[in-house]
Amino acid sequence: MPEIYQSGPNGLWVFLLLTVAIGGGAAWVTGKAIAETWRPVSQLVVYVLLIAAGVRFFHYALFEEPLLAAANFLVDAAVLLAAALAGFRVARARQMARQYGWLTASRGERA
């Protein structure tokens, strides 16, 4: 059975460090920035693909993993998109609560 994610001997640790921790942090901040500037979530996809390309390059340059592996790129992009969407959602919810707090306030708090 072929592997879905091609990696070296320390593949799990490299994936967790580069893709989840470093790339995920960058994606989270990107999603937060997109939300805070009131841009649509569709712009997030372009930025996530660029971050995923950067993460793939770091996998290649630092740990000699395949650079042009489509399955690896898709897995990285999916993980990064999840992190970016989470950052977007948290920031947008905070914005909406701050700007439209009167919509969710109880009747006694409105007066």
For each residue, the residues with C-beta under 8 A, 3 or more apart:
1:
2:
3: 6
4: 71 75
5: 11 15 71 72 75
6: 3 65 66 69 71 72
7: 10 11 12 14 15 59 63 65 72
8: 11 14 63 64 65
9:
10: 7 13 14 63
11: 5 7 8 14 15 65
12: 7 15 16
13: 10 16 17
14: 7 8 10 11 17 18 59 63 65
15: 5 7 11 12 18 19 20
16: 12 13 19 20 21
17: 13 14 20 21 22
18: 14 15 21 22 23 55 58 59 62 63
19: 15 16 22 23 24 55 59 75 76 79 80
20: 15 16 17 23 24 79
21: 16 17 18 24 25
22: 17 18 19 25 26 55 58
23: 18 19 20 26 27 51 52 54 55 76 79 80 83
24: 19 20 21 27 28 79 80 83
25: 21 22 28 29 83
26: 22 23 29 30 51 80
27: 23 24 30 31 48 51 80 81 83 84 87
28: 24 25 31 32 83 84 86 87
29: 25 26 32 33 87
30: 26 27 33 34 44 47 48 51 84 87
31: 27 28 34 35 44 83 84 85 86 87 88 89 91
32: 28 29 35 36 87 88 90 91
33: 29 30 36 37
34: 30 31 37 39 41 43 44 47 84 88
35: 31 32 38 39 87 88 89 91 92 95
36: 32 33 91 95
37: 33 34
38: 35 95
39: 34 35 43
40: 43
41: 34 44 85 88
42: 45
43: 34 39 40 46 47
44: 30 31 34 41 47 48 81 84 85 88
45: 42 48 49 81
46: 43 49 50
47: 30 34 43 44 50 51 84
48: 27 30 44 45 51 52 77 80 81 84
49: 45 46 52 53 77
50: 46 47 53 54
51: 23 26 27 30 47 48 54 55 80 84
52: 23 48 49 55 56 73 76 77 80
53: 49 50 56 57 73
54: 23 50 51 57 58
55: 18 19 22 23 51 52 58 59 76 80
56: 52 53 59 60 67 69 72 73 76
57: 53 54 60 61 67
58: 18 22 54 55 61 62
59: 7 14 18 19 55 56 62 63 65 67 72 76
60: 56 57 63 64 65 66 67
61: 57 58
62: 18 58 59
63: 7 8 10 14 18 59 60
64: 8 60
65: 6 7 8 11 14 59 60 69 72
66: 6 60 69 72
67: 56 57 59 60
68:
69: 6 56 65 66 72 73
70: 73 74
71: 4 5 6 74 75
72: 5 6 7 56 59 65 66 69 75 76
73: 52 53 56 69 70 76 77
74: 70 71 77 78
75: 4 5 19 71 72 78 79
76: 19 23 52 55 56 59 72 73 79 80
77: 48 49 52 73 74 80 81
78: 74 75 81 82
79: 19 20 23 24 75 76 82 83
80: 19 23 24 26 27 48 51 52 55 76 77 83 84
81: 27 44 45 48 77 78 84 85
82: 78 79 85 86
83: 23 24 25 27 28 31 79 80 86 87
84: 27 28 30 31 34 44 47 48 51 80 81 87 88
85: 31 41 44 81 82 88 89
86: 28 31 82 83 89 90
87: 27 28 29 30 31 32 35 83 84 90 91
88: 31 32 34 35 41 44 84 85 91 92
89: 31 35 85 86 92 93
90: 32 86 87 93 94
91: 31 32 35 36 87 88 94 95
92: 35 88 89 95 96
93: 89 90 96 97
94: 90 91 97 98
95: 35 36 38 91 92 98 99
96: 92 93 99 100
97: 93 94 100 101 104
98: 94 95 101
99: 95 96
100: 96 97 103 104
101: 97 98 104 105
102: 105 110
103: 100
104: 97 100 101
105: 101 102 109 110
106: 109 110
107: 110 111
108: 111
109: 105 106
110: 102 105 106 107
111: 107 108
